[in-house]
Amino acid sequence: MSLLSDTITIVLAGGAGSRLAPLTTDRAKPAVPFGGQYRIIDFTLSNCLNSGLRQILVLTQYKSHSLHRHLHDAWEILNPELGEYITSVPPQLRTGGSWYQGTADAIYQNLCLLQSSGAEDVLILAGDHVYQMDYAQLLRRHRHSAADVTVACTEVSLQEARSFGVMSIDEQQRIRRFDEKPANPNGIPDSPDKALASMGIYVFSLDVLCRELQLDSQDPASSHDFGKDVLPNMVRTHRVSAFRYRAPDESMTAYWRDVGTIDTYYQANMDLLEDSPPLDLYSNAWPIRKYERPAPPARVQRDRFGVNGTITESMLSNGVMISGGAVSHSALSPNVHVDSAAVVEDSILFDDVHIGPGARVRNCIIDKGVSVPAGETIGIDAAADRKRFTLSKNGVIVVPRKYRFQPRVPHLTHQLTPPEMIRQRSLTETF
């Protein structure tokens, strides 16, 4: 068998994603929308397809309905009769009466699927990171080094490293120490202000993985997690190798983000709006697949008073309608409507959001189905916003799904004449 056909891929997509609340109140973290038209998991699954991997199991658990629906709508594209599949696997309680207790336990409970696959190697991925990577490069390195397990890693700042597994390696790229979320991470010898962080991407030889997970399952002190338990133990007893992350193509940037908090999620979306985005969504060589919602093309038009809609430094999805409003440095998902004299700045609007006449939205994430009333302001008065919404550490406001506003200025659209609406917009525009 070939390198790729001899590999089975596991995507871990069952985490609760509590740090992304309220975006994860009703959906799994990998199912959170991203970049206007994508879901977070689309990046991992697209990497699999672009790398030539065709045997993929997605392990789900918390609030998985929307994720299962997305996998059905966007990813039922392989032919099982040819031995190709992307299959969701919810907890089946095969090994006892508990749900998945950790990343290692999730795979331990599904060892029967791995053992029956006939694979030689197991590629383990996280379904909640945003990046582009050729996994074939990682698999070749694993085979060439004869390692028991290979861990993909990337350089991060020492501050960021406190949120990841941090490793120390020797000149042969062998991992000599692995610390999960250390308070004082070790720097890289030639870059002491940086640390090598685990990307949550592992390649195991199947027989080694089975043996180690059996041992871990019998350890009453284990939390059954790869970063906390399995890998630190294996560093002492096995050949554990590091693979330094690089982009699939020399023309692309090696961009990787764990979008685990509101601020990191928000910033990753804003990165897409740069003049030269570090994550290339427009590469024909490395396409990111998504569900294509049936909707008409985006449109920017005059409103009924003859005022043109305007848009700068933004991404528009299908069905977006800018009717006399102004949008700057924002990502708009399908069927977003921005009405007369409304202003949207530095924001992420999910599907079916409606920004009413004269409303002003800044530095926000607005979840699906929210209708912002005429004259409403969000992101202008932090004290008022904090009473109604979730505010992140960096001041990003999150309006939850289908939030209903209390009317603040009744019948505003009837009180404002067309010249007043145009004047109001000119006073608020800063772009």
C-alpha positions as CSV (number, residue, x, y, z in Angstrom):
1,M,0.0,0.0,0.0
2,S,1.1,3.6,-0.5
3,L,2.0,6.0,2.2
4,L,-1.3,7.8,2.1
5,S,-3.6,4.8,1.5
6,D,-1.8,3.1,4.4
7,T,-2.8,5.9,6.8
8,I,-6.1,6.4,8.6
9,T,-6.9,9.9,9.8
10,I,-8.7,10.8,13.1
11,V,-10.1,14.4,13.5
12,L,-10.9,15.2,17.1
13,A,-14.0,17.4,17.0
14,G,-15.7,16.7,20.3
15,G,-14.4,19.5,22.6
16,A,-16.9,21.8,24.4
17,G,-15.1,25.0,23.3
18,S,-16.2,26.9,26.4
19,R,-13.7,29.7,25.9
20,L,-15.5,30.6,22.6
21,A,-18.9,31.0,24.3
22,P,-21.5,32.3,23.4
23,L,-20.5,31.2,19.9
24,T,-20.4,27.6,21.2
25,T,-23.7,27.8,23.2
26,D,-25.6,25.9,20.5
27,R,-22.8,24.4,18.3
28,A,-19.5,22.5,18.6
29,K,-16.4,24.6,18.3
30,P,-15.3,23.1,14.9
31,A,-18.8,24.1,13.5
32,V,-18.3,27.8,14.4
33,P,-18.5,29.9,11.2
34,F,-15.3,31.5,10.0
35,G,-14.2,33.9,7.3
36,G,-17.7,34.5,6.0
37,Q,-18.5,31.2,4.3
38,Y,-16.5,28.5,6.1
39,R,-16.7,26.5,9.3
40,I,-13.5,26.0,11.3
41,I,-13.4,22.3,10.6
42,D,-13.3,23.0,6.8
43,F,-9.6,23.9,7.0
44,T,-8.6,20.6,8.6
45,L,-10.7,18.5,6.2
46,S,-9.6,20.5,3.2
47,N,-6.0,19.8,4.3
48,C,-6.8,16.1,4.3
49,L,-8.2,16.1,0.8
50,N,-5.4,18.3,-0.6
51,S,-2.9,16.0,1.0
52,G,-4.4,12.9,-0.7
53,L,-5.9,11.4,2.5
54,R,-9.2,9.6,1.9
55,Q,-9.9,7.6,5.1
56,I,-11.1,10.1,7.7
57,L,-13.0,9.6,11.0
58,V,-14.4,12.7,12.7
59,L,-15.0,12.0,16.4
60,T,-17.8,14.2,17.7
61,Q,-19.4,14.7,21.1
62,Y,-20.6,18.1,22.5
63,K,-23.5,19.8,20.8
64,S,-22.7,18.0,17.6
65,H,-26.0,18.4,15.7
66,S,-24.8,21.4,13.6
67,L,-21.4,19.7,13.0
68,H,-23.1,16.5,11.8
69,R,-25.4,18.5,9.5
70,H,-22.4,20.4,8.1
71,L,-20.4,17.2,7.5
72,H,-23.5,15.8,5.6
73,D,-24.1,18.9,3.5
74,A,-20.5,19.8,2.7
75,W,-18.4,16.7,3.0
76,E,-20.3,13.6,1.7
77,I,-18.1,13.7,-1.4
78,L,-16.1,10.4,-1.2
79,N,-17.1,7.0,-2.4
80,P,-17.1,4.3,0.3
81,E,-17.1,1.6,-2.4
82,L,-13.6,2.8,-3.2
83,G,-12.5,2.6,0.4
84,E,-12.8,6.4,0.8
85,Y,-14.9,8.1,3.5
86,I,-15.3,11.0,5.8
87,T,-17.4,9.5,8.6
88,S,-18.6,11.1,11.9
89,V,-18.3,8.9,14.9
90,P,-20.2,10.0,18.1
91,P,-19.4,8.3,21.4
92,Q,-20.6,4.7,21.4
93,L,-19.6,3.7,25.0
94,R,-17.7,0.7,23.6
95,T,-15.3,0.5,26.5
96,G,-17.6,1.3,29.4
97,G,-20.3,3.7,30.6
98,S,-18.5,7.0,30.1
99,W,-18.4,9.6,27.3
100,Y,-15.0,10.6,25.9
101,Q,-12.9,11.6,28.9
102,G,-10.0,13.2,27.0
103,T,-8.3,13.2,23.6
104,A,-6.6,9.9,24.2
105,D,-9.7,8.3,25.6
106,A,-11.7,9.3,22.6
107,I,-9.4,7.3,20.3
108,Y,-9.0,4.5,22.8
109,Q,-12.8,4.0,22.7
110,N,-12.6,3.6,18.9
111,L,-9.5,1.4,18.6
112,C,-11.6,-1.3,17.0
113,L,-12.1,1.1,14.0
114,L,-8.4,1.7,13.7
115,Q,-7.5,-2.0,14.0
116,S,-10.0,-3.1,11.4
117,S,-8.8,-0.4,8.9
118,G,-5.6,-2.2,7.9
119,A,-3.7,1.0,8.3
120,E,0.0,1.2,9.3
121,D,0.0,4.7,10.6
122,V,-2.6,6.9,12.4
123,L,-2.7,10.7,11.7
124,I,-4.4,12.5,14.6
125,L,-5.7,16.0,14.0
126,A,-7.6,18.8,15.8
127,G,-10.7,20.0,14.1
128,D,-10.6,23.5,15.6
129,H,-7.5,25.1,14.2
130,V,-7.2,27.4,11.1
131,Y,-4.2,26.6,8.8
132,Q,-3.1,25.1,5.5
133,M,-0.7,22.1,5.7
134,D,0.4,19.2,3.5
135,Y,0.1,16.2,5.8
136,A,2.0,14.1,3.3
137,Q,5.2,15.9,4.2
138,L,4.6,15.0,7.8
139,L,3.9,11.4,7.0
140,R,7.0,11.0,4.9
141,R,9.1,12.5,7.7
142,H,7.5,10.1,10.2
143,R,8.4,7.1,8.1
144,H,11.9,8.3,7.2
145,S,12.8,9.0,10.9
146,A,11.5,5.6,12.0
147,A,9.9,7.4,15.0
148,D,7.2,5.8,17.2
149,V,5.3,9.1,17.1
150,T,5.9,12.4,15.3
151,V,4.5,15.7,16.6
152,A,4.0,18.7,14.4
153,C,5.1,22.0,16.0
154,T,5.4,25.7,15.3
155,E,7.2,28.6,16.9
156,V,5.1,30.9,19.1
157,S,5.9,33.6,21.6
158,L,6.7,32.7,25.2
159,Q,3.4,34.3,26.3
160,E,1.4,32.3,23.8
161,A,3.3,29.1,24.7
162,R,1.6,29.0,28.1
163,S,-1.6,27.8,26.3
164,F,0.1,24.9,24.4
165,G,2.2,21.9,24.8
166,V,5.8,23.0,24.7
167,M,8.7,20.8,23.6
168,S,12.5,20.8,23.8
169,I,14.3,19.0,20.9
170,D,17.9,18.0,20.1
171,E,19.8,18.4,16.9
172,Q,18.2,15.3,15.4
173,Q,14.7,16.8,16.0
174,R,14.0,14.3,18.7
175,I,11.8,15.6,21.5
176,R,13.6,15.4,24.8
177,R,10.9,17.1,27.0
178,F,7.2,17.8,26.6
179,D,5.3,20.1,29.0
180,E,1.6,20.8,28.7
181,K,0.7,24.5,29.2
182,P,3.8,25.4,31.3
183,A,3.8,28.5,33.4
184,N,7.4,29.3,32.4
185,P,8.0,27.7,29.0
186,N,11.5,27.0,27.7
187,G,12.7,29.1,24.8
188,I,14.4,27.9,21.7
189,P,18.2,28.1,22.1
190,D,18.7,30.2,18.9
191,S,15.5,32.2,19.6
192,P,15.1,32.5,23.3
193,D,11.9,34.7,23.0
194,K,10.2,31.9,21.1
195,A,9.0,28.4,22.1
196,L,8.2,25.2,20.1
197,A,4.5,24.6,20.5
198,S,2.6,21.4,19.7
199,M,0.0,21.9,17.0
200,G,-2.1,19.0,18.3
201,I,-1.1,17.0,15.2
202,Y,0.4,13.6,15.7
203,V,1.4,10.6,13.6
204,F,1.6,7.3,15.5
205,S,2.5,3.9,14.2
206,L,-0.7,1.9,14.8
207,D,0.7,-0.8,16.9
208,V,2.5,1.7,19.2
209,L,-0.7,3.8,19.6
210,C,-2.8,0.8,20.5
211,R,-0.3,-0.3,23.1
212,E,0.1,3.1,24.7
213,L,-3.6,3.8,24.8
214,Q,-4.2,0.5,26.5
215,L,-1.6,1.4,29.2
216,D,-3.1,4.9,29.6
217,S,-6.6,3.5,30.0
218,Q,-5.3,1.4,33.0
219,D,-3.7,4.3,34.8
220,P,-6.1,5.7,37.4
221,A,-4.0,8.9,37.7
222,S,-4.2,9.8,34.0
223,S,-6.5,12.4,32.6
224,H,-6.4,10.4,29.3
225,D,-5.1,13.3,27.3
226,F,-2.3,13.2,24.7
227,G,-0.6,16.5,25.8
228,K,-0.9,15.9,29.6
229,D,-0.3,12.2,29.8
230,V,0.5,10.1,26.7
231,L,3.2,12.2,25.1
232,P,5.2,13.2,28.2
233,N,5.3,9.5,29.2
234,M,6.4,8.4,25.7
235,V,9.2,11.0,25.5
236,R,10.9,9.0,28.3
237,T,10.4,5.6,26.7
238,H,10.0,6.0,22.9
239,R,11.5,7.7,19.9
240,V,9.3,10.9,19.7
241,S,10.2,13.2,16.8
242,A,9.3,16.8,16.0
243,F,8.2,18.1,12.6
244,R,8.5,21.8,12.1
245,Y,5.4,23.2,10.3
246,R,5.8,24.7,6.9
247,A,3.3,25.9,4.3
248,P,2.2,23.5,1.5
249,D,3.8,25.7,-1.1
250,E,6.8,28.1,-1.0
251,S,4.5,30.9,-2.2
252,M,2.3,30.5,0.9
253,T,2.8,31.7,4.5
254,A,3.1,29.2,7.3
255,Y,0.1,30.4,9.1
256,W,-1.5,28.5,12.0
257,R,-4.0,29.7,14.6
258,D,-5.7,28.0,17.5
259,V,-8.9,30.0,17.5
260,G,-9.8,28.9,21.0
261,T,-10.8,32.2,22.5
262,I,-13.0,35.1,21.3
263,D,-10.0,37.3,20.8
264,T,-7.9,34.8,18.8
265,Y,-11.0,33.9,16.7
266,Y,-11.7,37.5,16.0
267,Q,-8.1,38.3,15.1
268,A,-7.8,35.3,12.8
269,N,-10.9,36.6,10.9
270,M,-9.3,40.1,10.7
271,D,-6.1,38.6,9.3
272,L,-8.1,37.6,6.2
273,L,-8.8,41.3,5.5
274,E,-5.2,42.4,5.2
275,D,-3.9,43.6,1.9
276,S,-1.8,40.4,1.7
277,P,-3.6,37.9,3.9
278,P,-1.3,35.4,5.7
279,L,-3.9,32.7,5.0
280,D,-4.5,32.4,1.3
281,L,-8.1,31.5,0.6
282,Y,-7.7,32.2,-3.1
283,S,-5.0,29.7,-3.9
284,N,-6.0,27.2,-6.7
285,A,-3.2,24.9,-5.6
286,W,-4.7,24.6,-2.0
287,P,-8.5,25.2,-2.1
288,I,-10.6,25.3,1.0
289,R,-13.8,23.4,0.5
290,K,-17.1,24.6,2.1
291,Y,-20.8,24.3,2.0
292,E,-22.2,26.6,-0.7
293,R,-25.4,28.0,0.6
294,P,-27.8,28.6,-2.4
295,A,-28.1,32.4,-2.5
296,P,-27.9,35.1,-5.1
297,P,-24.7,37.1,-5.7
298,A,-23.7,39.8,-3.2
299,R,-24.9,43.2,-4.2
300,V,-24.1,46.8,-3.3
301,Q,-26.7,49.3,-4.3
302,R,-28.5,52.6,-3.7
303,D,-31.1,52.8,-1.1
304,R,-34.6,54.3,-1.7
305,F,-33.2,57.8,-1.1
306,G,-30.6,57.4,-3.8
307,V,-27.6,57.0,-1.4
308,N,-25.0,54.5,-2.6
309,G,-23.8,51.6,-0.4
310,T,-20.1,51.5,0.1
311,I,-17.6,48.8,1.1
312,T,-13.9,48.8,1.8
313,E,-11.4,46.1,2.9
314,S,-14.2,43.6,3.5
315,M,-15.3,40.1,2.4
316,L,-18.9,39.6,1.1
317,S,-20.6,36.2,0.9
318,N,-23.5,35.1,-1.4
319,G,-26.7,36.9,-0.7
320,V,-25.2,39.9,1.0
321,M,-27.1,43.2,0.3
322,I,-25.6,46.6,1.1
323,S,-28.4,49.0,0.5
324,G,-27.2,52.6,1.2
325,G,-25.1,51.4,4.2
326,A,-21.3,51.5,4.7
327,V,-19.2,48.5,5.5
328,S,-15.5,48.7,6.4
329,H,-12.9,46.0,7.4
330,S,-15.5,43.4,8.1
331,A,-16.5,39.8,7.1
332,L,-20.1,39.2,6.1
333,S,-21.6,35.8,5.9
334,P,-24.5,34.8,3.5
335,N,-27.7,36.8,3.4
336,V,-26.5,39.7,5.6
337,H,-28.4,42.9,4.9
338,V,-27.1,46.4,5.8
339,D,-29.7,49.2,5.4
340,S,-29.7,52.9,4.7
341,A,-27.2,55.0,6.7
342,A,-26.1,52.0,8.7
343,V,-22.3,51.7,9.5
344,V,-20.5,48.4,10.1
345,E,-16.8,48.6,11.1
346,D,-14.2,45.9,12.1
347,S,-16.9,43.3,12.6
348,I,-17.9,39.7,11.8
349,L,-21.6,39.2,10.9
350,F,-22.9,35.6,10.6
351,D,-25.7,34.4,8.4
352,D,-29.0,36.3,8.1
353,V,-27.9,39.3,10.2
354,H,-29.8,42.4,9.5
355,I,-28.4,45.9,10.3
356,G,-31.3,48.3,10.4
357,P,-31.3,51.9,9.1
358,G,-29.0,54.3,10.9
359,A,-27.6,51.5,13.2
360,R,-23.9,51.6,14.0
361,V,-21.9,48.4,14.7
362,R,-18.2,48.4,15.6
363,N,-15.7,45.7,16.8
364,C,-18.5,43.1,17.0
365,I,-19.2,39.4,16.3
366,I,-22.9,39.1,15.6
367,D,-24.3,35.5,15.5
368,K,-26.9,34.1,13.2
369,G,-30.4,35.6,12.8
370,V,-29.8,38.8,14.7
371,S,-31.7,41.9,13.6
372,V,-30.1,45.1,14.9
373,P,-32.8,47.7,15.1
374,A,-32.8,51.1,13.4
375,G,-30.6,53.6,15.3
376,E,-29.0,50.9,17.6
377,T,-25.3,51.3,18.5
378,I,-23.0,48.4,19.5
379,G,-19.3,48.9,20.2
380,I,-19.5,52.6,21.0
381,D,-20.3,52.5,24.7
382,A,-18.4,49.7,26.4
383,A,-20.3,50.1,29.7
384,A,-23.7,49.8,28.0
385,D,-22.5,46.8,25.9
386,R,-21.2,45.0,29.0
387,K,-24.6,45.0,30.5
388,R,-26.1,43.2,27.5
389,F,-23.4,41.2,25.8
390,T,-20.2,39.2,26.3
391,L,-17.1,41.4,26.0
392,S,-13.7,39.7,25.5
393,K,-10.5,40.7,27.2
394,N,-9.6,42.9,24.2
395,G,-13.1,44.5,24.0
396,V,-14.7,42.4,21.3
397,I,-18.5,42.4,21.7
398,V,-20.3,39.2,21.0
399,V,-24.1,39.3,20.2
400,P,-25.5,35.8,20.7
401,R,-27.6,33.9,18.2
402,K,-31.1,35.3,17.6
403,Y,-30.7,38.0,20.3
404,R,-33.7,40.2,20.5
405,F,-33.1,43.9,21.2
406,Q,-35.3,46.2,23.3
407,P,-36.5,49.1,21.2
408,R,-34.5,52.2,22.0
409,V,-35.8,54.7,19.5
410,P,-39.3,53.7,18.3
411,H,-40.1,54.4,14.6
412,L,-36.7,55.9,13.9
413,T,-37.0,55.3,10.2
414,H,-40.1,57.5,10.1
415,Q,-38.6,60.2,12.2
416,L,-35.5,60.6,10.0
417,T,-35.9,62.4,6.7
418,P,-33.5,61.3,3.8
419,P,-31.2,64.3,4.3
420,E,-30.9,63.6,8.0
421,M,-30.0,59.9,7.4
422,I,-27.3,60.9,5.0
423,R,-26.0,63.5,7.4
424,Q,-26.0,61.0,10.3
425,R,-24.0,58.6,8.2
426,S,-21.4,61.2,7.2
427,L,-20.8,62.1,10.8
428,T,-20.2,58.4,11.8
429,E,-18.0,57.4,8.9
430,T,-14.3,57.2,9.7
431,F,-13.1,55.4,6.6
